[in-house]
């Protein structure tokens, strides 16, 4: 072990940086704000971006993001085949406030989806900042 001025151990510092690096590598999905989600959707940098709404059908009909794919969180495991081929695409997952989307993100990561983003605050925060949303006259 090497001690430098101030009594800080290089050994300790290396281990802390290494542990943080390993923690970052093990992050199963990324939490993002609605502002980040809006920028990802609108800036053109993610041409294969998938938007996944994991709320109920009735919630989706009330309001949803443009081009969102609806798969309720409690059906996701049995409907993963609908997302086949998108394992390496960016996927923004949202629900009402963020709880169900977090569960859905965990399911996606467990099934080898690599670029999963949980939209914190869900559509509630999205609508609070008055980003565009859509309704469906269905049902």
N, C-alpha and C positions, 0 to 999 in steps of 0.2 A: 504494500500500500504506500502511496506517495502522498505526503501532506504538503499543500501549498499555503501561501500566506492566508491568514484568516482562519486557518484550521480546517479548510474544506478538503475533503478527500477526493482525489481524482477517481479512485475506485468507486466511491459512493456515487459520484456524479455520473460515471459511465453506466452504473447499474440503473440509476434513475432514468436516464435517457433511453437505455435499452428497454426498460420495462414500459416506458411510455410508447416507444416505437412498436413494441409487441401489442400493446393495448390498441393502438390505432389500427394495426393490421387486423385485429380481431373484431373490429366494429362490424356488426352484422349488417347494419343499414345506417343511413344518415338521416338525422332530423333536420328539416329545413323549415324556414318561415314561409308564410304565404307570399312574401315579397320575392324570396328566392325562387319559389315555385313559379310565380308569374313570369319572372325573368327567364327561367328555363323554357317555359312554354312559348314565350313571345320573341326571344332574341334570335332564333334560327340556328343556334349552335347545336341543337339536339334534334336532328331531322327524324330520328326513329323513336322519339320520346313516346312512352305509353303513359296514359293517365288512367289510373284505376280507382274507381269509386267503390268502396266496400260497405256502403250503407244498404238499407233495405230498398226494395223496388219503389215503395211509396215515397221515401225520402228523395230518391233519384228523380221521380216524376215532379216533385215540388221544385227542385233546383239542382243543377249539376254543372260541372265544368264542360266546356265544349270538347267534343270527341272523347269523353270519358267512357271507358268500358265499365259496365256494371257487373260486379261479381260480389254479392254480399259476403262479408268476412266469414260467416258461418258456413258458407258453401265453397269457399276458396279451395280447400284441400281436395275436394271431389271434382273441381272444375279447372284444375291447373292445366289440363290439356288445351284449354282455350288460350293460354299464354305460351304454348309451345313455340319455340323459335325466338322468343323474346328474352331468353335467359341472360344475354349480354347487352341488352338495351337498357337505357335509363327508364325507370318506372317510378312515377310519382304516385304515391298511395294516399288517399284521403278518405275521411269519414265526416261525421258531424263536428267533433271537437278534437279528435286525435287518439282516442283510446282504441277503437276498433282497427284503425289503420296501423297502429303499432303491432297489434296481434297479427294482422295480415302481413306486415313486413317480416315478422319473424317466420311465418309460414313460407314466404317466398325465399328468404335466405336459406332456410332448411332444405329447400328444394332447388338449390344451386342457382338462384337468381343473383347476379353479381352487383348490379347498380340500382339499389333500391333506396328510395327517398320517402320518408314519412313526413307529410305536410302537417306540422304542428298547428293546432287550433282549428284544423279542418275547414269545412266550408263556412262555418260560423265566422271565423276570422277573415276568410276570403271575402265574404259579403260585407263585413264591417268596414273593410277598406274600399268597398265598392268596385271590385274587379268584376268583369263580365261573368255572368252565369246564365244558364238556360233553363227553361221549363219544358215539360213534355205534356202535351194534351192527351197522352195515352192513358189507358186504364180507366 
